[in-house]
Amino acid sequence: MGIVDGSEPCPPKFIPAPSDKTLPEVLNPEYTLWEKKDQCILSWFIATVTAQIIAAKHQHKYDLTIAHCEELTNFWSNDVGLLQHLPCLGVLKIRDCSKLVSLVAKDVEVPSKLREIKIENCKVLESLPNAMMYNSAHLQEICIGYCPSLMHFAIGQLPPILKWLKIWSCKNMLILVDDINSCGSNISLLEYLDISSCPSLKSLTSSGELPATLKDLKIWDCEKLESIAKSFHHNSSLELIDIWSCENLKSLPMGMHNLNHLDQIYIWGCPNLVSFLDGGLLPANLRELTIFKCKKMQALPNCIHNVTSLQRLKIQGCLGIVAFPTNLTFLSIHDMAFNEPFFELELHKLSSLKQLEIDGGSSHLVSLSGMIMPSSLTSLKIKHFPILKYLSSKDFQFLTSLEELWIERCINLTSFPEDGLPPLLLQLCIFYCPLLKELCKKDQGQEWFKIARIPFIKIDGRFIYEPEEENH
């Protein structure tokens, strides 16, 4: 009982690395053991202490963390009065309680000041209390992770004032909110929804509706997700849509073009996504768009060149481009058909463009001749052109503001322009270009004289002005 009477104080959580004081601190094994003992005592305390003692002891708002309580099955019940007598409990964190089935044995009132719940690695947790879902007056944030027995988050509706919901690695969750038979008003104040690594998730809500107050929608690694929502017609507050690795998703909801506050769209690794609905129209105030590794999407949304607010665009394999938006400052193009029709897109007219990245994939271009780039460029990255042999003066003739040049995996590239690279160039990075690497050896290579004046040069991650390592 040394922990209770103070004779066994908590040891330091971290200790210096034993062999080298310059290394990061490591977790103290004595602290880990002490914490497990402490949590066991807490579990016993929860099961036995009286409500009168709790009410007298805790008069101020505080946080409670419960971990490694192997025998704990629930916290709230009418028989064992504890947490309902903690009116000032603000944050409840529960982790590594392997037998926790529910937060309640019966429906009882939750602590009135509870504003945040985080539950992690409770393998048999099946549900959250209805009292919390419908009657909580302060609960604004819930995070749940690694709870494989949880098949849904809520039935009926979300907690009424919940603003932040994050769920991750709940492998058997089928639906977020089953609200198809809800008789309530379904009022929700949710602003941030983040779901990741839930491989069984098929839909977010059974009604197909999302909270009207939602601002950020993030869905990652939900391979069976079929639908996000029926439409976005009531989601005018959305500012961010971020969808990664949802392999079964085929389309996005209708009404996206009416989302006047939508600032960023990221869609990555959705191979069955065919197109945008609404005729491919985009929101008028969209600032950033990424469409990447969506192999069935063969064309960009219609009229993308008319979205004058768009500043950053990253695309892969989308054909049928008529023109790019004129106000772009960043453009990244991957696996395009770099041929005559592409060169006719007149990149040089993008007068605000600062950063350009072109990734050729399997392109068979020997040179970039014909691709006239804008004089506003300060950064240019050229990647994956396996047949590219040379860079000509014509390629760089207008790049008077260029400060950074990055060349990667151009395995047959052997030469820079005859009259050198742009005069303001400050950084040159070369990766996995074996022929060019040999020709750019300091004071020896055939191309060295063309780059010798550049102050920062890296080849395969090594700063070229570093002394050569001695061979022993």
FENNORGI-V785327 format. One record per pair of residues at least 4 apart in sequence whose ideal C-beta (glycine too) atoms are under 6 Angstrom apart, sorted by the first residue. I is the first residue (numbers start at 1). J is the second residue. D is the distance in Angstrom with one decimal. If there is no record, write none. Layout:
# FENNORGI-V785327
<<I;J;D> <I;J;D>>
This chain:
# FENNORGI-V785327
<<1;5;5.9> <2;7;4.2> <2;8;2.9> <3;8;5.1> <3;38;5.6> <3;41;5.9> <10;34;5.7> <11;28;5.8> <11;30;4.5> <11;31;5.0> <11;34;5.8> <12;28;5.6> <13;31;4.8> <14;25;3.8> <15;28;4.7> <16;21;5.6> <16;25;5.8> <17;23;3.8> <17;26;5.7> <36;68;5.0> <39;67;5.1> <39;68;4.6> <39;69;5.6> <43;69;4.0> <43;72;5.4> <45;49;5.3> <46;82;5.3> <49;53;5.5> <51;81;4.4> <51;85;4.1> <53;57;6.0> <54;85;4.6> <55;85;5.3> <58;86;5.8> <58;88;5.8> <60;88;5.7> <61;88;4.6> <61;90;4.6> <61;113;5.9> <63;91;4.0> <64;89;6.0> <64;92;5.4> <65;93;4.4> <66;94;5.1> <67;95;4.8> <67;96;5.1> <68;96;4.9> <69;97;4.9> <70;98;5.7> <72;97;5.1> <72;100;5.6> <73;99;5.3> <73;101;5.3> <74;102;5.2> <74;104;5.8> <74;105;4.7> <75;83;5.2> <75;103;5.4> <76;83;5.4> <76;103;6.0> <76;104;4.1> <76;108;5.0> <77;105;3.8> <77;106;5.9> <78;106;5.6> <78;108;5.8> <81;85;5.6> <83;111;6.0> <84;108;5.6> <84;109;5.5> <86;111;5.0> <87;111;5.9> <87;112;5.2> <88;113;5.4> <89;111;4.1> <89;114;5.5> <90;113;5.6> <90;115;5.4> <91;116;4.5> <92;117;5.1> <93;118;4.6> <94;119;4.9> <95;120;4.3> <95;121;5.4> <96;121;5.1> <97;122;5.1> <98;123;5.6> <100;122;4.5> <100;125;5.5> <101;124;5.5> <101;126;5.6> <102;127;5.4> <103;129;5.2> <104;129;4.3> <107;130;5.6> <107;131;5.1> <110;114;5.6> <110;131;5.5> <110;132;4.9> <110;136;5.9> <113;138;5.7> <114;139;5.7> <115;138;4.7> <115;140;5.3> <116;141;4.4> <117;142;5.1> <118;143;4.4> <119;144;5.0> <120;145;4.7> <120;146;5.7> <121;146;4.3> <122;147;5.4> <123;148;5.9> <124;149;5.1> <125;147;4.6> <125;149;5.9> <125;150;5.8> <126;149;5.3> <128;132;5.9> <131;135;5.2> <132;136;5.0> <133;154;5.3> <133;159;5.5> <136;159;5.4> <139;159;5.2> <140;163;4.7> <141;164;4.2> <142;165;5.5> <143;166;4.5> <144;167;5.0> <145;168;4.5> <145;169;5.3> <146;169;4.8> <147;170;5.2> <148;171;4.9> <148;172;5.5> <150;170;5.0> <150;173;5.7> <151;172;5.6> <151;173;5.9> <151;174;5.4> <152;175;5.3> <152;178;5.4> <153;176;5.1> <154;158;5.7> <154;177;4.9> <155;178;4.9> <156;182;4.7> <157;179;5.9> <157;182;5.7> <157;184;5.6> <157;186;5.0> <158;162;5.3> <158;188;4.6> <158;190;5.7> <161;189;5.2> <162;190;5.6> <163;189;5.8> <163;191;4.8> <164;192;4.6> <165;193;5.4> <166;194;4.3> <167;195;5.1> <168;196;4.6> <168;197;5.4> <169;197;4.6> <170;198;5.3> <171;199;5.7> <172;200;5.4> <173;198;4.8> <173;201;5.4> <174;200;5.6> <174;202;6.0> <175;203;5.6> <176;204;4.6> <177;205;4.7> <178;206;5.1> <179;205;5.5> <179;206;5.8> <179;207;4.9> <180;206;3.9> <180;207;5.6> <182;186;5.8> <188;211;3.9> <189;213;5.2> <190;211;4.2> <190;214;5.8> <191;213;5.7> <191;215;4.6> <192;216;4.7> <193;217;5.5> <194;218;4.5> <195;219;5.2> <196;220;3.9> <196;221;5.4> <197;221;4.6> <198;222;5.2> <199;223;5.3> <200;224;6.0> <201;222;4.6> <201;225;5.5> <202;224;5.4> <202;226;5.3> <203;227;4.8> <205;209;5.9> <208;229;5.6> <208;230;3.5> <210;214;5.4> <210;229;4.8> <210;235;5.6> <212;234;4.9> <213;237;5.6> <214;235;5.8> <214;238;6.0> <215;237;5.4> <215;239;4.9> <216;240;4.5> <217;241;5.3> <218;242;4.3> <219;243;5.1> <220;244;4.4> <221;245;4.7> <222;246;5.3> <223;247;4.6> <224;248;5.3> <225;246;4.6> <225;249;5.5> <226;248;5.6> <228;253;5.6> <229;253;4.6> <231;253;5.0> <231;254;4.3> <231;255;4.6> <232;253;4.8> <232;255;4.0> <232;256;5.4> <232;259;5.8> <233;255;4.2> <238;259;5.0> <238;262;5.3> <239;261;5.3> <239;263;5.0> <240;264;5.0> <241;265;5.0> <242;266;4.6> <243;267;5.2> <244;268;4.6> <244;269;5.6> <245;269;4.1> <246;270;5.2> <247;271;6.0> <249;270;5.0> <249;273;5.6> <250;272;5.1> <250;274;6.0> <251;277;5.8> <252;276;5.8> <254;277;5.0> <254;278;5.8> <257;278;5.0> <257;281;3.7> <257;283;5.9> <259;283;4.8> <260;285;5.8> <262;283;4.4> <262;286;5.8> <263;287;5.0> <264;288;4.4> <265;289;5.1> <266;290;4.6> <267;291;5.2> <268;292;4.7> <268;293;5.9> <269;293;4.6> <270;294;5.0> <271;295;5.1> <272;296;5.9> <273;294;4.8> <273;297;5.7> <274;296;5.1> <276;280;4.7> <276;301;4.7> <279;302;5.8> <280;301;3.7> <280;302;3.8> <282;286;5.3> <282;301;5.1> <282;307;5.3> <285;309;5.0> <286;307;5.8> <286;309;5.9> <286;310;5.7> <287;309;5.8> <287;311;5.2> <288;312;4.2> <289;313;5.4> <290;314;4.3> <291;315;5.2> <292;316;4.7> <298;319;5.3> <299;318;5.9> <299;320;3.9> <300;304;4.9> <300;318;4.8> <300;321;5.9> <305;323;3.9> <305;325;5.5> <307;325;5.3> <308;327;5.5> <310;325;4.3> <311;329;4.8> <312;330;4.2> <313;328;5.8> <313;331;5.4> <314;332;4.0> <316;334;3.9> <316;335;5.2> <317;335;4.5> <324;328;6.0> <327;352;5.3> <328;350;5.5> <328;353;5.4> <329;352;5.4> <329;354;5.0> <330;355;4.6> <331;356;5.4> <332;357;4.1> <333;358;5.3> <334;359;4.1> <335;361;3.8> <338;342;5.3> <338;360;5.9> <338;363;4.8> <338;365;5.6> <343;370;4.3> <343;371;5.5> <347;373;5.5> <348;372;4.3> <348;374;4.9> <350;374;5.1> <351;376;5.7> <353;374;5.0> <353;376;5.5> <354;378;5.0> <355;379;4.4> <356;377;5.7> <356;380;5.4> <357;381;4.1> <358;382;5.9> <359;383;4.4> <359;384;5.1> <360;384;4.9> <360;385;4.0> <361;384;5.6> <363;385;5.5> <364;387;5.2> <365;385;5.9> <365;388;5.9> <366;387;5.7> <366;389;5.2> <367;390;5.8> <368;395;4.7> <369;392;6.0> <369;394;5.9> <373;377;5.7> <375;398;4.5> <375;400;5.7> <377;399;5.6> <377;402;5.6> <378;401;5.5> <378;403;4.8> <379;404;4.3> <380;405;5.5> <381;406;4.0> <382;407;5.2> <383;408;4.3> <383;409;5.9> <384;409;4.9> <385;410;4.9> <386;411;5.6> <388;410;4.7> <388;413;5.3> <389;412;5.4> <390;415;4.5> <391;395;5.3> <391;416;5.5> <391;417;5.7> <392;417;5.7> <393;417;4.1> <393;418;5.9> <393;419;5.3> <396;417;5.7> <396;422;5.7> <399;422;4.8> <402;422;4.3> <402;425;5.7> <403;424;5.8> <403;426;4.8> <404;427;4.5> <405;428;5.3> <406;429;4.7> <407;430;5.1> <407;433;5.9> <408;431;4.3> <409;432;4.6> <410;433;5.1> <413;433;5.4> <413;436;4.9> <414;435;5.0> <416;421;6.0> <416;447;5.6> <416;450;4.7> <420;450;4.8> <421;425;5.0> <425;454;5.6> <426;455;6.0> <427;456;4.5> <428;451;5.9> <428;454;5.1> <428;457;4.7> <429;458;4.7> <430;436;6.0> <430;459;4.7> <431;460;6.0> <433;437;5.8> <436;440;5.9> <437;459;5.4> <439;445;4.5> <439;446;4.8> <439;447;4.4> <440;445;4.8> <440;447;5.1> <440;448;6.0> <441;445;3.9> <442;464;5.7> <448;452;5.7> <457;464;4.3> <458;463;5.6> <459;464;5.7>>
